Amino acid sequence: MKITVFGATGAIGRLTVHELLERGDAVTVHARNPAKIPAEWEGRVRVVVGEVTDPASIEEAVAGADAIVSALGPSMDRRAAGVPLVEGVRLITEAMRRHGIRRYIGHGTPSIPDPQERQTLQTRLIRFMGRRFLPRAYRELVGMSELIMVDDLDWTIVRFTAPKDGPAKGRLRVGFYGTDRIGFAVTRTDIARFTAEQAHSDACLRRAPAISN
């Protein structure tokens, strides 16, 4: 498949690109800073440089793709302002429609419920912590997911709470709050692997599965 990855040079984005390449996908990466492109990607990925709020670079990155993967995540810098990633996701979905691309896989927070699940004490706690301690990042995360989940695209939002460094655990809980037992911590490697799998699966179309180790 031809897959475009946004947020490709972030901690989870890099691992996701690796997983897609291992699967034999043709990968285009959209990156703000070319200096962050790993040397081992040379000759293996198509690179488009630009800000996530730059319509021209987004248009170039999206063209020709079969699916879009967004590993975009908000800055945790308390000096950051605004919600540029929400605007970026809006531009991405508009470009997808122009190019007839329907498949979108993104990342999100359990603060946003899956359309078919009920809220629990765990999800209420996650929402409270986000709104209380990282309000700007919280608004950005929620805003990106809300924009996608009311869309008619074939979307999947992978939700997780506490990403950790380290190798894949080989054990992944996947499900929905209120019906399945989902923990908090999950390795970034496992997030990337699950995200890459969704580009080749229809099992979670228009759903927001939560994952943990």
N, C-alpha and C positions, 0 to 999 in steps of 0.2 A: 504493500500500500504506500501511497504518497501521503506523508503526515507532516503537518507544520506544527512546531512547538513554540509557544510563546512563554517567556520566562525561562528560556532554555539554559541560561548560565547560572541560575540559582541553585541552591543545594539540592532540591528535589528535581528541578529541571534537568540538570546535568545527568543525574541518574536515570531519568526517564528517557532522555535521548539515547543513553547507552543501551537500555533495555530494548528500545525500538530498533536500533541498529543490529542488536543481537538477533532480533526476529527477522531481519532481512528487509525492513522497511526502508523506503527512500525518504530521508528526513531533511526538511527545511527548518532552520532555526531563525527566530527573530530575536535579536539581541540589541540592547542599548549601547553596550560598551564592547567593541571588538577585541579589546585587550583581555577580556575575560573568556574568550573562546579557547577551549583547550586545544593544545597543539595536536593531540591525537585525532581531532575531528577533521584535520586538513585532508581534503580529497574524499572525505566520507559524507559530509553534509553540505547542503547549500545554505549559505549564510546571507541573511538580510539584516542590515544594520539600521536601527531607527528607534525613536521613542515609541512607547506604546500608545501615545496620543497622536502619532504622526500617521495620517490616513494613507499617504503615498507608500510608506514602507509596509504598512499592514496589507495594503492591496497587493503589493508585490509578493509578500510572504504567503498570502492565502492562495494566490492564483495557481491552479493546477492541482491543489490538494484534494485528497479523498476524505480526510478527516483533520480536525483541529484539536490539538491538546493544549490546554492552558495550565501551566504550572506557575502562573502569576501569584505572588503573595505580597501582602502589604508590608511596607517598611515599619519596623518597630522603633524607629528613631522618633522620640517624642517631639522633635523639632519639625517633623514632616507635617505638611499641611495639605488640605484638600483630599479628594478621592480620585486621583488620576486613573487608577486601574478600572474603575467603573466606566469612565469614558472610554478607556481602551477596549474593554469588552464590548461596549456598544459599537465601536468602530469595527471590531472583529466580526461581530454578527452581521452587521450591514454588508461587509465585504463578502462574507459567506453567502448571503442571499444573492448578491450580484453574480457570483461564480457558481451558483447552484450546488453548494456544499451544505449537507445537512448534519453531519456527525460532529458533535462537540463534546469533549471530555474535559472537565475542569475540576478544581479543588475547592473545597468549602469547609464550613464549620458546622458542627451539630447544633449551633444556635439557630440554624435554618432547618426546619423539619422537612423530612421527605413528605410528599403530598399524601401518602397513605399511612403515616405513623402518628402516634400521639406523643405529646410531650411527657417527660418523666422528670424526677428529681435531678437526675444526672444532667439532662439537657438544660434544665432551668439553672443549675449551678454554673454550667459552662457559659450560658448567656450572661448571667450576672457578673461573672469574673471578667468576661470580655468587655462588657459595657462599663464596668467600674474602673478597670485598670488600664485598658488599651482602647479607649473610646473611638479614636480616629481609625485605627486598624480594624476595629470591630465593624464600624460603618462601612469600610471598604470591602471587607470580606462578605458581609451580608448583602451589600449593594450589588456586588458581582453575581452572587448566586440568585438573588431575586430577579435580576435582569434576564438571566438564562432560563430560570424555571417557569417563567410565564410565557416563554417563547414557544413557537411551534417547531423548533429544531429537534433533531434526535439527540437530546442531551443526556449526559450522565454527570452527576456531581459526586466526586469521591470525598467523603467527609472524614475528618480525623481531628484529634485534639492535641496530642503531645508528641510531635515528631522527634525522634532521637537519631543520632548518628549510630553507625554500626552495620554489620552485615545483616542480610535477611535472616529472620528467625526460623523461617520454614513453617511457621504456625501463624495463621491469619484468621481472625474472627471477622466475618462479613455479615452484616445484617441491618436491622432497623430497631431503633429504640422503642421500648414498649413490648416488643415481641422477642427480641434476641438479646443475648448477653454480650455487650460491647464494653471493652475497657477503655483506658485512656492512652497509654503509651503505644507507639508503633514506630518501627524504624523507617527512615526515609527510603531505604532500599526496598522495603516491602511496599511502601506507598507507590514508588516508581514502578515496580513490577506490576502491581494491580492496575495502575493507571494505564500502562502499556497494553495490558490484556484487554482493557475495555475497547480499545480501538479495533479489536478483532472479534468482539462479542456483542450480541444484542441482548444479553441477559438482563442488563440493567438500564434499558432504554427508558428515558423519562423517569428515572428513579435516582435517589441520592443515597447510595449505600454508605453505611458507616463502617470503618475498619479499625482494628486494633490488634495487637499481639496478645 
